Amino acid sequence: MEQDPRAIPWHGLPVTVVTARLAVDAGLGLTGAETIRRLERYGPNSVDTRRGPSPLARLFFQLRQPLVAILLGSGIMAACIGQPVDAGVIAGVVVVNVLMGFFQEAKAVSALAALKRTLAPSATVLRDGVWSRIEARELVPGDVVALEAGDKVPADVRLIAASALRLDESALTGESVPVDKSVSPVPAATVLAERTCLAFATTVVVHGRGRGIVIGTGQAAEIGHIASLTATAQPLATPLTRTIEHFSRTLLFGILLLAGLALAIGTWRGQAPAEVFMTAVALAVGAIPEGLPAAVTVILAMGVTRMARHRAIIRHLPAVETLGAATVICTDKTGTLTENRMTVVEAFTAGRLWQRGPQGFVPADSLAPSPPDQDALRACLRAGLLCNDAVETEPPAATGQTAGTPLWAGDPTETALLQAAREIGLVRADEENRLPRLDEAPFASEHRFMATLHDAGPSAPRRLLFKGSVEAALARCPGDCRETFQTAAEAMGRRGLRVLALAQRELPAGTSRLVPEALAEGLILLGLVGLLDPPRPEAAAAVTACRRAGILVKMITGDQPSTAAAIGRQVGLDDGDPAGVVTGLALEATTDAELPRLAVATAIFARVSPEQKLRLVRALTSLGHVTAMTGDGINDAPALRQAAIGVAMGARGSEAAREAADMVLADDNFATLAAAVEEGRAVRDNLTKYIVWTLPANLGEGLVILAALLANVPLPISPVQILWINMTTAGSLGLMLAFEPREPGLMDRPPLNAHQPILNGALIRRVILVGLILLASSFGLFFRELAMGSNPEVARTVAVNVFVATLTLYLLNCRALTRPALRLPLWGNPAILAGMAGALGLQALFTYAPFMQELFGAAAIPATSWLWIAGTAIAGFCLVELEKRLLVHP
């Protein structure tokens, strides 16, 4: 008992060895004194969540971000030049951005807390020979626990007794159907999903009962191991975060350089220190894009709203843009690519293979509607209907389902048989009235079948119906039929189907009980049924769309390799050859150096453990990929947190998976994820358009001040007027790009390089060009007004208006960064028209309202000046369109 229980392969040991190693009598349980000693040694049966930085440390980290530093500096400068309102607005933007980052950092803490909540609250335990109910956190290794249908397993348990015991392990392993459990040991190298003599903490008993000995509690249980992986998984900086940080550092350096240059020029010219300082402050305030953080938030929020319409719920704003940059999608199979419901897709009866299609069951060699000779098929599915414990009910009116459409509760395989029987016209109530059940032999994993006894009439022989594995059925049937059915079963298996055999036998009239002798031989095989969780109808198209967009799609599942291969073939991941599927055992034998190559080259991974999912994400990331990882189970939490974007399932996902993820698919549909990728690309487009629009304004303002200093002439635009331009245009014009609809052909582009800057060379040239246009137009019209005899206030007002008018028409240029702007209908984005009208209205107020004139040093301007302003702005628009044609598409 000195060895750490986690280091022992309990699934490979006989029950007698297990009890000896844990020093426990399975009939009496542990003593009270021994329980206390082990509790002190191993600690409580709970997941340790005391990890991660403190809230204060997370808050301090947000204040160190470059963009936050720029905003703080901008606010201080605005206060220095007597603009408390602007300083307050900037301070509000800082607070919003800091809080957003702070709550995003709390993701890991939430994910771990959710894992802790998955543990069972109580357990039935045997101590000192007495069964009692205790809190699950008090369990220790060696405790003997009882498991009943509906129980959540309270700790990792080595089973010592099992009666028809089946567990739902989908949250832990990804297995799509309940797992049959037994007490027999399995080889030590068996993967987690196939350790049939173990029951894991947080899994659920769906059928039968059992007893077991606790072998792992708290952190030593499988759920504890997953919690440790989740805590150590480091969330990656998103492409948006990285590019904004790089952009902010470059911007900060440029602003400081310009401000320092202004100080040097002013000092060299012998200007008063206070005047020099205020000029440098004005230049810095003009060069800082105060609206950028707010614009980023609004554009991402618009993406969140659009994705929500597609049933994709974003939990963390940067995930919107990250999804658009994804180069790899690692998707679960069950419920994401498939419908998450077992379905009878094939049946083999009387030498004929039937396949289920839109018109029901048809012969495999015919696409025509089924001919009337379905007697053998009906007899087979009738047996599946009657030898069945699933419950069929009418849906309540509140669900909105069509009256008469049944709901089924029970084992997924049995509900699939009910659905198949219904599709060929068998009504359960009618069949049960005709053949009422007298007795049954419930399913047990030891013999792998279920049987029922039915009354066929007062003088008719009693009918025994059998449903079970092919091996169990063939062992009880005459030898002359075995070869045909064995061949058919093997063919179904190669197609990734789960195969069930249905048989019957007549027993003497008056028989009232099923006895072992009646089940030992003499069965007549009615047929085989092949079941599969079928792919969603839209999954194949979504996979094709992702591949066309240059995105690699990987299926990573805990299910069987043959099943994974069959679904992969149907959705177009590869040719569906099981030999091309990489299993968890193969991954275990692959070194970290070899894994990246294997991860890229392979489309389907099956029987994969939580740690292996995490390794795959890290391997893909090491090659520079931006990886989106989908998952629904507790076992997916570490990989969801590690991926650039974790995508959890909303309909069937665990709380732990949702808390670890950045995004939740409300309908668990891969097609929804593909649509969200397209929306993410549109968000990145709109963000780039905003930055290409806003930077020339800041550059132009800085150049205006710097040029005035160099030329030793009055400023064409005063510092307070610069703040007016920044404050009004950012809100009334720039933010309208957040409403720009996505451009056609987004999913025909290759994925964006996550490591490239926001602006490429062509866009940087455009920013410089427009900055120079703003410099030339404002300087030119400013000095024209002075030459015409206008006072400085009028000249500055003209300069401000030409600045805003040029930016207003430049907004139309930015609606399409590479295509001609005039090809886009103005009504395609009504917000643009509203923003342009708002900007012109604000400028009219700025120019003619007396209180605005007094506040900003403006003055009324004549009509001829408006003509010059409009002509200059139109010329700027035409120059940008010419630059698009010559430089972007030479």
ZAMARGU-4260 file (C-alpha; in steps of 0.2 Angstrom, whole numbers, plus 5000, padded with zeros to 4 digits):
<rodrens>
0) 5000/5000/5000 | 5015/5011/4999 | 5015/5013/4980 | 5006/5028/4973 | 4989/5021/4966
5) 4990/5031/4950 | 5006/5022/4945 | 4998/5005/4946 | 4989/4998/4930 | 4973/4993/4940
10) 4964/4988/4924 | 4977/4974/4921 | 4975/4966/4938 | 4963/4952/4944 | 4951/4957/4958
15) 4961/4947/4971 | 4977/4956/4967 | 4968/4973/4968 | 4961/4970/4985 | 4978/4963/4991
20) 4987/4979/4985 | 4974/4990/4993 | 4974/4980/5009 | 4955/4979/5009 | 4942/4966/5013
25) 4929/4968/4999 | 4915/4961/5010 | 4919/4973/5025 | 4927/4988/5017 | 4940/4999/5026
30) 4939/5002/5045 | 4936/5019/5052 | 4954/5021/5058 | 4961/5016/5042 | 4950/5028/5033
35) 4957/5043/5043 | 4975/5038/5040 | 4972/5037/5021 | 4962/5053/5021 | 4977/5062/5029
40) 4989/5054/5016 | 4979/5056/5000 | 4969/5071/5004 | 4951/5074/5000 | 4943/5068/4985
45) 4942/5085/4976 | 4950/5094/4962 | 4964/5107/4967 | 4959/5123/4959 | 4971/5134/4968
50) 4981/5139/4953 | 4985/5155/4943 | 4989/5173/4947 | 4979/5183/4959 | 4965/5195/4953
55) 4977/5210/4958 | 4991/5203/4948 | 4980/5200/4933 | 4974/5218/4934 | 4991/5225/4935
60) 4996/5215/4920 | 4983/5224/4910 | 4990/5241/4914 | 5006/5236/4906 | 4999/5233/4889
65) 5007/5246/4876 | 4990/5252/4869 | 4984/5255/4887 | 5000/5265/4890 | 4997/5275/4874
70) 4979/5279/4880 | 4985/5284/4897 | 4997/5296/4889 | 4984/5303/4878 | 4972/5306/4892
75) 4986/5315/4902 | 4990/5326/4887 | 4972/5330/4884 | 4971/5336/4902 | 4987/5346/4900
80) 4980/5356/4886 | 4964/5360/4895 | 4952/5346/4888 | 4945/5338/4904 | 4930/5330/4894
85) 4942/5322/4882 | 4953/5316/4896 | 4938/5308/4904 | 4932/5299/4888 | 4949/5292/4886
90) 4950/5287/4904 | 4933/5277/4901 | 4941/5268/4886 | 4956/5263/4897 | 4944/5256/4910
95) 4934/5246/4898 | 4949/5239/4889 | 4958/5234/4906 | 4942/5226/4912 | 4940/5216/4896
100) 4957/5209/4897 | 4955/5206/4916 | 4940/5195/4914 | 4947/5186/4899 | 4962/5181/4911
105) 4950/5173/4923 | 4945/5160/4910 | 4957/5147/4917 | 4950/5149/4935 | 4933/5147/4929
110) 4938/5131/4919 | 4945/5123/4934 | 4931/5128/4945 | 4919/5120/4932 | 4929/5104/4933
115) 4928/5103/4952 | 4909/5105/4950 | 4908/5089/4939 | 4913/5078/4954 | 4898/5068/4962
120) 4892/5076/4979 | 4890/5059/4988 | 4893/5041/4987 | 4887/5024/4994 | 4902/5016/5003
125) 4905/5000/5013 | 4915/5003/5030 | 4916/4992/5044 | 4904/4980/5036 | 4890/4993/5035
130) 4884/5002/5019 | 4881/5021/5022 | 4880/5037/5012 | 4894/5050/5014 | 4901/5065/5005
135) 4911/5060/4990 | 4925/5071/4995 | 4928/5059/5010 | 4932/5044/4999 | 4949/5037/5000
140) 4959/5023/4989 | 4953/5006/4995 | 4935/5011/4999 | 4922/4999/4992 | 4907/5009/4984
145) 4891/5004/4976 | 4885/5010/4959 | 4867/5011/4953 | 4858/5017/4938 | 4858/5036/4938
150) 4873/5038/4949 | 4888/5048/4945 | 4903/5038/4948 | 4912/5047/4963 | 4930/5042/4960
155) 4940/5031/4949 | 4935/5013/4953 | 4941/4996/4949 | 4925/4985/4947 | 4923/4969/4957
160) 4905/4966/4953 | 4894/4971/4938 | 4877/4966/4933 | 4871/4973/4916 | 4882/4988/4920
165) 4883/5001/4907 | 4891/5019/4909 | 4890/5034/4899 | 4908/5039/4897 | 4906/5052/4882
170) 4911/5067/4893 | 4928/5058/4897 | 4932/5048/4881 | 4921/5054/4867 | 4913/5037/4865
175) 4896/5040/4857 | 4887/5025/4865 | 4886/5018/4883 | 4900/5006/4887 | 4897/4989/4894
180) 4907/4985/4910 | 4914/4969/4917 | 4926/4964/4931 | 4938/4955/4920 | 4955/4963/4918
185) 4961/4969/4901 | 4979/4970/4895 | 4990/4984/4904 | 4992/4993/4887 | 4974/4995/4884
190) 4969/5013/4880 | 4958/5023/4892 | 4942/5021/4882 | 4943/5002/4882 | 4947/4999/4901
195) 4930/4990/4903 | 4934/4985/4921 | 4936/5003/4927 | 4923/5016/4931 | 4930/5034/4931
200) 4924/5049/4941 | 4911/5060/4934 | 4905/5046/4922 | 4886/5041/4923 | 4878/5024/4926
205) 4865/5022/4913 | 4860/5004/4916 | 4863/4990/4929 | 4872/4990/4945 | 4890/4986/4951
210) 4902/4988/4965 | 4920/4993/4965 | 4936/4998/4975 | 4942/5016/4974 | 4959/5017/4966
215) 4960/5035/4963 | 4954/5051/4971 | 4955/5070/4968 | 4971/5074/4958 | 4976/5056/4957
220) 4959/5052/4947 | 4958/5054/4929 | 4947/5070/4931 | 4961/5077/4942 | 4974/5073/4929
225) 4963/5083/4916 | 4962/5097/4929 | 4981/5097/4930 | 4983/5098/4911 | 4970/5112/4910
230) 4979/5122/4923 | 4996/5120/4914 | 4989/5123/4897 | 4995/5140/4892 | 4982/5150/4882
235) 4991/5158/4867 | 4991/5176/4862 | 4978/5178/4848 | 4983/5185/4831 | 4974/5201/4835
240) 4982/5203/4852 | 5000/5200/4844 | 4997/5212/4830 | 4989/5225/4840 | 5003/5224/4853
245) 5016/5225/4839 | 5007/5240/4831 | 5005/5249/4848 | 5024/5248/4851 | 5028/5254/4834
250) 5015/5268/4836 | 5021/5273/4853 | 5039/5274/4846 | 5034/5284/4832 | 5024/5296/4843
255) 5038/5299/4855 | 5050/5302/4840 | 5038/5315/4832 | 5036/5323/4849 | 5054/5323/4853
260) 5058/5331/4835 | 5045/5344/4839 | 5053/5349/4855 | 5070/5349/4847 | 5064/5360/4833
265) 5055/5372/4844 | 5070/5373/4856 | 5082/5376/4841 | 5071/5391/4835 | 5072/5398/4853
270) 5053/5397/4856 | 5047/5398/4874 | 5048/5382/4884 | 5030/5382/4888 | 5025/5385/4870
275) 5037/5371/4864 | 5030/5359/4876 | 5012/5363/4872 | 5016/5361/4853 | 5024/5344/4856
280) 5009/5339/4867 | 4997/5344/4852 | 5008/5334/4840 | 5007/5319/4851 | 4988/5320/4854
285) 4985/5322/4836 | 4996/5307/4832 | 4987/5295/4845 | 4972/5286/4838 | 4961/5288/4853
290) 4947/5279/4845 | 4957/5263/4840 | 4953/5253/4856 | 4934/5258/4856 | 4934/5254/4837
295) 4942/5237/4840 | 4929/5233/4853 | 4914/5239/4842 | 4920/5229/4827 | 4923/5213/4837
300) 4906/5216/4845 | 4898/5217/4829 | 4906/5201/4824 | 4899/5193/4840 | 4882/5199/4835
305) 4883/5192/4817 | 4890/5175/4823 | 4876/5174/4836 | 4864/5174/4822 | 4873/5159/4815
310) 4871/5151/4833 | 4890/5153/4837 | 4891/5162/4854 | 4908/5171/4857 | 4913/5171/4876
315) 4929/5182/4873 | 4929/5196/4860 | 4947/5193/4852 | 4941/5175/4848 | 4930/5183/4834
320) 4945/5189/4824 | 4956/5173/4829 | 4943/5162/4821 | 4945/5171/4805 | 4964/5168/4805
325) 4962/5149/4809 | 4973/5138/4798 | 4968/5121/4807 | 4952/5116/4814 | 4953/5100/4825
330) 4935/5094/4827 | 4926/5081/4837 | 4916/5068/4828 | 4900/5064/4838 | 4887/5078/4837
335) 4898/5090/4828 | 4901/5081/4811 | 4887/5069/4815 | 4869/5070/4821 | 4873/5063/4838
340) 4860/5049/4837 | 4862/5031/4832 | 4853/5027/4816 | 4850/5010/4808 | 4857/5013/4791
345) 4858/4995/4784 | 4849/4979/4786 | 4854/4961/4780 | 4839/4949/4779 | 4836/4933/4768
350) 4852/4936/4758 | 4848/4954/4753 | 4856/4970/4759 | 4844/4985/4763 | 4850/5003/4764
355) 4841/5017/4772 | 4839/5032/4761 | 4827/5047/4759 | 4813/5036/4754 | 4816/5023/4767
360) 4824/5006/4766 | 4828/5001/4748 | 4838/4986/4741 | 4857/4991/4740 | 4857/4988/4721
365) 4842/4999/4718 | 4839/5018/4720 | 4820/5015/4716 | 4807/5015/4730 | 4806/4999/4740
370) 4797/4985/4732 | 4783/4977/4742 | 4793/4961/4747 | 4798/4968/4764 | 4792/4953/4774
375) 4809/4948/4780 | 4814/4965/4784 | 4798/4968/4794 | 4801/4952/4804 | 4819/4958/4808
380) 4814/4975/4813 | 4799/4969/4823 | 4810/4959/4834 | 4821/4975/4837 | 4805/4984/4841
385) 4798/4971/4854 | 4815/4965/4861 | 4818/4983/4867 | 4817/4993/4883 | 4817/5011/4876
390) 4803/5022/4881 | 4792/5030/4868 | 4782/5046/4872 | 4773/5060/4863 | 4782/5077/4864
395) 4774/5090/4876 | 4765/5104/4867 | 4778/5117/4873 | 4792/5109/4863 | 4784/5114/4846
400) 4786/5097/4838 | 4773/5090/4827 | 4760/5080/4836 | 4762/5062/4833 | 4781/5063/4832
405) 4788/5052/4846 | 4802/5056/4858 | 4813/5041/4864 | 4822/5039/4880 | 4834/5025/4883
410) 4849/5016/4876 | 4854/5025/4859 | 4854/5008/4850 | 4837/5003/4856 | 4830/5020/4851
415) 4837/5018/4834 | 4828/5001/4832 | 4812/5010/4837 | 4814/5023/4824 | 4819/5010/4810
420) 4803/5000/4814 | 4792/5016/4813 | 4799/5020/4796 | 4793/5004/4788 | 4776/5006/4796
425) 4777/4996/4812 | 4767/5003/4826 | 4774/4998/4843 | 4757/4998/4853 | 4749/4987/4839
430) 4764/4975/4839 | 4764/4974/4858 | 4746/4970/4859 | 4748/4956/4846 | 4763/4949/4855
435) 4763/4954/4873 | 4779/4951/4883 | 4779/4938/4896 | 4797/4937/4902 | 4814/4944/4898
440) 4832/4940/4900 | 4840/4958/4902 | 4856/4963/4893 | 4872/4958/4902 | 4889/4962/4896
445) 4895/4944/4901 | 4884/4936/4887 | 4881/4951/4876 | 4862/4949/4872 | 4845/4952/4878
450) 4830/4941/4875 | 4811/4942/4878 | 4797/4929/4878 | 4780/4934/4870 | 4763/4926/4869
455) 4758/4923/4851 | 4740/4917/4855 | 4730/4904/4866 | 4736/4889/4856 | 4751/4896/4847
460) 4769/4892/4851 | 4777/4905/4862 | 4790/4916/4853 | 4807/4920/4860 | 4815/4936/4852
465) 4834/4939/4853 | 4844/4954/4851 | 4863/4954/4853 | 4881/4953/4846 | 4884/4943/4830
470) 4895/4931/4839 | 4882/4928/4853 | 4869/4925/4840 | 4879/4914/4828 | 4884/4903/4843
475) 4866/4898/4845 | 4861/4896/4827 | 4862/4881/4815 | 4879/4880/4806 | 4872/4881/4789
480) 4867/4900/4791 | 4883/4906/4800 | 4895/4909/4785 | 4883/4920/4775 | 4879/4931/4790
485) 4897/4931/4796 | 4902/4938/4779 | 4889/4951/4779 | 4893/4956/4797 | 4911/4958/4793
490) 4907/4969/4777 | 4896/4980/4788 | 4910/4982/4801 | 4922/4987/4787 | 4910/5001/4783
495) 4912/5007/4801 | 4895/5001/4807 | 4890/4994/4824 | 4881/4977/4820 | 4867/4969/4829
500) 4860/4952/4826 | 4841/4949/4828 | 4834/4931/4830 | 4819/4921/4836 | 4814/4904/4842
505) 4798/4895/4845 | 4795/4888/4862 | 4781/4876/4868 | 4764/4884/4871 | 4761/4888/4889
510) 4780/4892/4892 | 4780/4907/4905 | 4798/4909/4909 | 4814/4910/4900 | 4826/4897/4906
515) 4845/4896/4901 | 4842/4880/4891 | 4830/4890/4880 | 4843/4902/4876 | 4857/4890/4873
520) 4853/4885/4855 | 4840/4883/4842 | 4839/4902/4836 | 4834/4907/4819 | 4843/4922/4813
525) 4830/4935/4806 | 4844/4947/4800 | 4858/4960/4805 | 4856/4978/4807 | 4870/4991/4805
530) 4870/5006/4815 | 4879/5022/4813 | 4878/5040/4820 | 4876/5047/4803 | 4885/5063/4797
535) 4875/5079/4797 | 4869/5083/4779 | 4878/5100/4779 | 4895/5093/4786 | 4903/5088/4770
540) 4899/5105/4762 | 4907/5114/4777 | 4922/5103/4776 | 4924/5107/4758 | 4922/5125/4761
545) 4936/5125/4775 | 4948/5116/4763 | 4944/5128/4749 | 4949/5142/4761 | 4966/5134/4765
550) 4961/5127/4782 | 4966/5110/4787 | 4952/5100/4795 | 4957/5086/4808 | 4945/5074/4816
555) 4950/5070/4834 | 4939/5057/4842 | 4938/5045/4856 | 4928/5033/4845 | 4933/5017/4836
560) 4945/5019/4821 | 4933/5010/4809 | 4919/5022/4814 | 4930/5037/4813 | 4935/5031/4796
565) 4918/5029/4790 | 4912/5046/4795 | 4928/5054/4788 | 4925/5046/4771 | 4907/5052/4771
570) 4911/5070/4775 | 4926/5071/4764 | 4941/5071/4776 | 4950/5058/4766 | 4947/5041/4758
575) 4941/5034/4775 | 4953/5020/4775 | 4955/5014/4793 | 4973/5011/4789 | 4975/5029/4787
580) 4968/5033/4805 | 4981/5036/4818 | 4976/5029/4835 | 4980/5035/4853 | 4992/5020/4854
585) 5002/5026/4839 | 5002/5044/4846 | 5009/5037/4862 | 5023/5029/4853 | 5027/5045/4843
590) 5040/5057/4849 | 5038/5076/4851 | 5050/5078/4837 | 5040/5067/4825 | 5023/5073/4831
595) 5021/5089/4821 | 5024/5080/4804 | 5012/5067/4809 | 4999/5080/4815 | 4999/5089/4798
600) 4999/5073/4787 | 4985/5064/4796 | 4966/5069/4794 | 4959/5057/4807 | 4964/5052/4825
605) 4954/5040/4835 | 4954/5033/4852 | 4963/5048/4858 | 4966/5053/4877 | 4965/5071/4884
610) 4984/5072/4885 | 4986/5067/4867 | 4973/5080/4861 | 4984/5093/4870 | 5000/5086/4862
615) 4992/5087/4845 | 4987/5105/4848 | 5004/5110/4854 | 5012/5101/4839 | 5002/5110/4826
620) 5005/5127/4835 | 5024/5123/4835 | 5023/5124/4816 | 5015/5141/4817 | 4997/5136/4814
625) 4982/5145/4822 | 4972/5130/4829 | 4954/5130/4832 | 4949/5115/4843 | 4931/5109/4846
630) 4926/5098/4860 | 4911/5094/4872 | 4918/5083/4886 | 4928/5086/4902 | 4942/5077/4893
635) 4943/5091/4880 | 4946/5105/4892 | 4965/5106/4892 | 4966/5106/4873 | 4952/5119/4872
640) 4962/5130/4883 | 4978/5128/4874 | 4971/5131/4857 | 4971/5148/4849 | 4953/5147/4850
645) 4943/5134/4859 | 4926/5129/4853 | 4914/5120/4865 | 4897/5112/4861 | 4882/5121/4868
650) 4868/5108/4867 | 4878/5093/4874 | 4894/5100/4880 | 4900/5099/4898 | 4902/5115/4909
655) 4920/5112/4910 | 4922/5112/4891 | 4912/5128/4890 | 4922/5137/4903 | 4938/5132/4895
660) 4932/5138/4878 | 4932/5155/4869 | 4917/5151/4859 | 4901/5140/4860 | 4892/5132/4846
665) 4873/5133/4851 | 4869/5119/4839 | 4885/5108/4840 | 4886/5109/4821 | 4902/5110/4811
670) 4894/5120/4798 | 4890/5133/4810 | 4909/5133/4814 | 4913/5135/4796 | 4901/5150/4794
675) 4909/5158/4810 | 4926/5156/4801 | 4919/5167/4787 | 4912/5179/4799 | 4929/5180/4808
680) 4938/5184/4792 | 4925/5198/4788 | 4929/5205/4806 | 4948/5205/4802 | 4944/5214/4785
685) 4933/5228/4794 | 4947/5230/4807 | 4960/5232/4794 | 4949/5244/4785 | 4946/5255/4800
690) 4965/5256/4804 | 4969/5260/4786 | 4956/5274/4787 | 4961/5281/4804 | 4980/5281/4803
695) 4981/5294/4789 | 4971/5306/4800 | 4983/5305/4814 | 4998/5305/4803 | 4991/5320/4793
700) 4988/5330/4810 | 5006/5326/4816 | 5013/5331/4799 | 5004/5347/4799 | 5011/5352/4816
705) 5028/5346/4811 | 5028/5356/4794 | 5022/5372/4803 | 5037/5370/4815 | 5049/5367/4801
710) 5042/5382/4791 | 5040/5393/4806 | 5022/5397/4801 | 5006/5397/4811 | 4998/5381/4814
715) 4984/5378/4801 | 4975/5367/4814 | 4975/5371/4833 | 4978/5357/4846 | 4960/5359/4852
720) 4953/5358/4834 | 4964/5342/4832 | 4955/5334/4846 | 4938/5339/4838 | 4943/5330/4822
725) 4948/5315/4832 | 4933/5314/4843 | 4920/5317/4830 | 4927/5308/4814 | 4931/5292/4824
730) 4914/5290/4830 | 4903/5297/4816 | 4914/5290/4802 | 4927/5276/4806 | 4915/5266/4817
735) 4903/5264/4802 | 4915/5252/4795 | 4911/5240/4808 | 4894/5238/4799 | 4902/5234/4782
740) 4895/5217/4775 | 4908/5204/4771 | 4916/5204/4754 | 4912/5190/4742 | 4925/5177/4740
745) 4931/5177/4758 | 4932/5158/4759 | 4942/5157/4743 | 4957/5166/4751 | 4971/5157/4759
750) 4971/5160/4778 | 4979/5176/4785 | 4997/5174/4791 | 4995/5176/4809 | 5012/5183/4811
755) 5011/5197/4798 | 5008/5215/4804 | 4990/5222/4802 | 4996/5233/4787 | 5006/5226/4772
760) 5017/5237/4761 | 5003/5242/4750 | 4992/5248/4764 | 5007/5257/4772 | 5010/5267/4756
765) 4992/5271/4756 | 4992/5278/4774 | 5007/5289/4769 | 4999/5295/4753 | 4983/5300/4762
770) 4993/5308/4776 | 5002/5318/4763 | 4985/5323/4754 | 4979/5329/4771 | 4994/5339/4774
775) 4994/5347/4757 | 4976/5351/4757 | 4975/5358/4774 | 4991/5368/4771 | 4986/5374/4754
780) 4968/5380/4758 | 4974/5387/4775 | 4986/5399/4766 | 4974/5402/4751 | 4962/5409/4764
785) 4975/5420/4772 | 4981/5426/4754 | 4962/5430/4751 | 4962/5441/4766 | 4953/5430/4778
790) 4957/5430/4796 | 4967/5415/4805 | 4950/5409/4812 | 4942/5407/4795 | 4958/5400/4788
795) 4959/5387/4802 | 4940/5383/4800 | 4943/5379/4781 | 4958/5368/4785 | 4948/5358/4798
800) 4933/5356/4786 | 4945/5350/4772 | 4952/5338/4784 | 4935/5331/4788 | 4929/5331/4770
805) 4944/5322/4764 | 4942/5309/4778 | 4923/5307/4773 | 4926/5303/4755 | 4941/5292/4760
810) 4929/5282/4770 | 4922/5276/4754 | 4939/5272/4747 | 4941/5261/4763 | 4925/5251/4760
815) 4936/5240/4748 | 4954/5240/4751 | 4959/5233/4733 | 4943/5234/4723 | 4936/5251/4715
820) 4925/5259/4728 | 4912/5264/4715 | 4908/5246/4712 | 4901/5245/4729 | 4883/5251/4731
825) 4881/5265/4744 | 4865/5257/4751 | 4875/5241/4754 | 4880/5249/4771 | 4867/5261/4777
830) 4878/5266/4792 | 4891/5274/4780 | 4878/5286/4773 | 4871/5290/4791 | 4889/5293/4797
835) 4893/5304/4782 | 4877/5314/4785 | 4882/5315/4804 | 4900/5321/4800 | 4893/5335/4789
840) 4880/5340/4802 | 4894/5341/4815 | 4905/5351/4804 | 4891/5363/4800 | 4888/5365/4819
845) 4907/5367/4822 | 4907/5381/4808 | 4892/5391/4811 | 4886/5388/4829 | 4892/5403/4840
850) 4895/5392/4856 | 4906/5380/4845 | 4915/5395/4837 | 4920/5401/4854 | 4924/5384/4861
855) 4935/5379/4846 | 4941/5395/4839 | 4931/5392/4823 | 4922/5405/4811 | 4909/5405/4798
860) 4916/5403/4780 | 4909/5408/4763 | 4901/5397/4750 | 4916/5398/4739 | 4927/5390/4752
865) 4915/5375/4753 | 4918/5373/4734 | 4937/5372/4736 | 4934/5360/4751 | 4923/5349/4741
870) 4935/5349/4725 | 4950/5345/4736 | 4941/5331/4745 | 4936/5323/4728 | 4953/5325/4721
875) 4960/5315/4736 | 4947/5302/4733 | 4952/5300/4715 | 4970/5299/4719 | 4967/5284/4731
880) 4957/5275/4718 | 4971/5278/4705 | 4984/5272/4718 | 4973/5256/4720 | 4974/5253/4702
885) 4992/5256/4699 | 5000/5249/4715 | 4988/5236/4722 | 4984/5229/4705 | 4997/5235/4693
</rodrens>
